[in-house]
Amino acid sequence: MWTGIWLAYLGAPAADLDSGGHTWWAVVLGSCGLVAFVGAYLALVFRYTRRSLDPGRVLALLAVTFAIALCLALTMGSPWLVLFVYVAVSAGAALPIRQSAVAIPSTVAVMVLIGFQTQNGSGFVVSLVFPALLGGFAMVGVSQLVRTMVELREARATVATLAANEERLRMARDLHDLLGHSLSLITLKSELAGRMLPGLPERAAEQVRDIERVSRQALTDVREAVSGYRRLTLSGELAGARTTLAVAGIAATLPAEVPEDLPGTLGSGSEEALAWSLREAVTNVVRHSGARHCEIALAPRQTLDGLFLQLSVEDDGRGVAAAPRGNGLTGLGERLDTAGGTLDLRSSRSGLTLMMRVPLAPPAEAV
C-alpha cells in the first residue's frame, strides 16, 4: 500500500503521452520507457523490502531508473520530472542510510537543474521538491522498519529453538538424575542375584525383592516428573493465548502475566484448572466466534462464597449461537467445579463473555 501511494504521480506523464502533442514514435518510446521505469522501480521498492538484493543489482537498477528519468525529462518535457520522485523513493528504499542521505538530495538537485532548463519546468519543480525529499526519506524509515521486523521474526524463531533445546537438555538431566542411580542399582542387584541363585536362593530372592522395590520407586519418580512437565501454568497459557489470537488475526488485549499482588494464594490445582479454561476459551474464540477483538482480564474478586481469582474472556463475535454448550464448555465447567470454581457465560449481540473463577486461599492459610 505504501508503494502504491506513489503511483498516483504517474498521472502527469500519462496525461502528457495522451495529449502532449508528441509524434507517434515519441509516444511509443515514451510508453516503453515509462513501463521500464515502473518495472525497475517496483523491483527496487517492493521486492527489496521483502527479499534483499545484492548491492550490484541495486546499484544497476538505480542507475537504470535515473537514466530513464533523465532521458524522458530532457526529451519529453517538464511533466516527466515527476519520475525523479520515484528515483528518490527507490534510493531511500534500497540504499543504506548513509548512501541514501547523499543519493536523495543529489536526485532532487538534478531534478531542479533540469526543471529550470525545460519549458514550464519551474512550476513542476516547486511542486515536486518537497514530495521527492519527503518520499525518499520516509521510505528510508519504512525500509528500516520492514528489515527490523524481519530480524525480530528471525530472532523470535531462534529464541524459540534455543528454548526448546534448553527444555530438552533439562528433561535429559532430570531423567538422568531420576533413573541413573536406580538403573545402576537394579543392574548391580541383578548381577548379584544371578551369582547367588545356584547356592543361596533365599538371599537371591531378597535381592529380587530389592530390585522390585527400586524399580517401583523409579517408576513413581518418572510419573511424578512427567506430571510436572505436563502441568499447565496460567502465565504460560496467557503467552500462548496472545500468540494464538495474533496468528488468527484477532486483536487481543490481555495481561502479560499473573498479578504478583494477589490478596491470596493460588493453589497449583486452581491454577491448572484456570489455565485449561483459558486454553479452551481462546480455542472457542478462534474457531467459532468470528470475532475481531478479544479482551482477557484477570483480577481477584470478593464474593459471598469467598475470595476468587476471576478470568474473563470477552469477544465481539456472534455470541452464543456460535458457541453452544458443547463438550468443550461442558468439560470446562466440570474442570472448574472440581477445583471449587465456577463458570458464567453471558451472550449478547455484541459477543460472548466467559467468566471463570477459582478460589484463592487467604494468606494466613498459605502453606
Residue pairs with C-beta under 8 A, 6 or more apart in sequence:
2 139
2 142
3 42
3 45
3 46
6 85
6 86
6 89
6 135
7 38
9 82
9 85
9 86
9 131
10 34
10 38
10 82
12 79
12 80
12 82
12 124
13 30
13 34
13 72
13 76
13 79
13 80
13 82
13 83
14 34
15 79
16 22
16 30
16 76
16 77
16 79
16 80
17 27
17 30
17 31
17 34
20 76
20 77
20 79
22 30
22 76
26 75
26 76
30 72
30 76
30 80
33 68
33 71
33 72
34 72
36 64
36 68
37 65
37 68
37 69
37 72
37 83
37 86
40 61
40 64
40 65
40 68
40 90
41 65
41 86
41 89
41 90
43 53
43 61
44 53
44 58
44 61
44 62
44 65
44 90
44 93
44 94
45 89
45 90
45 93
45 94
45 139
47 53
48 58
48 93
48 94
48 143
49 93
49 142
49 143
49 146
49 147
50 146
53 61
53 94
58 94
58 95
61 90
61 94
62 87
62 90
62 91
62 94
62 95
62 103
65 83
65 86
65 87
65 90
66 87
66 107
68 83
69 80
69 83
69 84
69 86
69 87
70 110
70 114
72 80
72 83
73 80
73 81
73 83
73 84
73 111
73 114
73 115
73 118
74 114
74 118
77 118
77 119
77 120
78 115
78 118
78 119
78 120
78 121
78 123
78 124
79 124
81 111
81 114
81 115
81 118
81 121
81 124
81 125
81 128
82 124
82 128
84 107
84 108
84 110
84 111
84 128
84 132
85 128
85 131
85 132
85 135
87 107
88 103
88 104
88 107
88 108
88 132
88 133
88 135
88 136
89 135
89 136
89 139
91 99
91 100
91 103
91 104
91 107
91 136
92 100
92 104
92 135
92 136
92 137
92 138
92 139
92 140
92 143
93 139
93 140
93 142
93 143
94 143
95 103
97 140
97 144
100 136
100 137
100 140
104 132
104 133
104 136
104 137
104 140
105 133
107 132
107 136
108 129
108 132
108 133
108 136
111 125
111 128
111 129
111 132
112 125
112 129
114 121
115 121
115 122
115 124
115 125
115 128
116 122
116 125
171 229
174 225
175 222
175 225
178 218
178 221
178 222
178 225
179 218
179 221
179 222
182 214
182 215
182 217
182 218
182 221
183 218
185 214
186 211
186 214
186 215
186 218
189 207
189 208
189 210
189 211
189 214
190 207
190 211
192 207
193 204
193 207
193 208
193 211
194 204
196 203
196 204
196 207
197 204
231 268
231 272
232 271
232 272
232 275
232 276
232 279
233 271
233 272
233 275
234 258
234 266
234 271
234 274
234 275
234 278
234 298
235 257
235 258
236 275
237 275
237 278
237 279
238 254
238 255
238 256
238 257
238 258
238 278
238 296
238 298
239 256
240 279
240 282
241 252
241 254
241 278
241 279
241 282
241 296
242 252
242 254
244 282
244 283
244 286
245 251
245 252
245 282
245 285
245 286
245 294
246 252
248 286
250 285
250 286
250 291
250 292
250 293
250 294
250 315
251 292
251 293
251 294
252 293
252 294
252 295
252 296
253 293
253 294
253 295
253 296
254 294
254 295
254 296
254 297
255 296
255 297
255 298
258 266
258 298
259 298
259 299
259 300
262 300
262 309
262 360
263 300
263 307
263 360
263 363
264 300
264 307
264 309
264 360
264 361
264 362
264 363
265 360
265 361
265 362
265 363
265 365
265 366
266 309
266 358
266 360
266 361
267 361
269 339
270 309
270 339
270 340
270 341
270 358
270 359
270 360
271 358
272 339
273 335
273 336
273 338
273 339
273 341
273 358
274 309
274 311
274 336
274 339
274 341
274 356
274 358
276 332
276 335
277 311
277 332
277 335
277 336
277 343
277 354
277 356
278 296
278 311
278 313
278 356
280 328
280 329
280 331
280 332
281 313
281 332
281 354
281 356
282 294
282 296
282 313
283 328
284 323
284 328
284 329
284 352
284 354
285 291
285 294
285 313
285 315
285 317
288 317
288 318
288 322
288 323
289 315
289 317
289 318
289 322
289 323
289 351
289 352
290 317
290 318
290 322
291 315
291 316
291 317
291 351
292 316
292 317
293 315
293 316
294 313
294 314
294 315
294 316
295 312
295 313
295 314
295 315
296 311
296 312
296 313
296 314
297 310
297 311
297 312
297 314
298 309
298 310
298 311
298 312
299 309
299 310
300 307
300 308
300 309
300 310
300 360
301 307
301 308
301 309
301 310
301 357
302 308
303 357
306 359
306 360
307 359
307 360
307 362
308 341
308 342
308 357
308 358
308 359
308 360
309 357
309 358
309 359
309 360
310 355
310 356
310 357
311 355
311 356
311 357
312 353
312 354
312 355
312 356
313 353
313 354
313 356
314 351
314 352
314 353
314 354
315 351
315 352
315 353
316 350
316 351
317 351
317 352
318 351
318 352
319 347
319 348
319 349
319 350
319 351
319 352
320 345
320 347
320 352
321 347
322 352
323 329
323 347
323 352
325 345
329 343
329 345
332 343
332 356
333 343
336 342
336 343
336 356
336 357
336 358
337 343
339 358
339 359
340 358
340 359
341 356
341 357
341 358
341 359
342 356
342 357
343 354
343 355
343 356
343 357
344 354
344 355
344 356
345 352
345 353
345 354
345 355
346 352
346 353
346 355
347 353
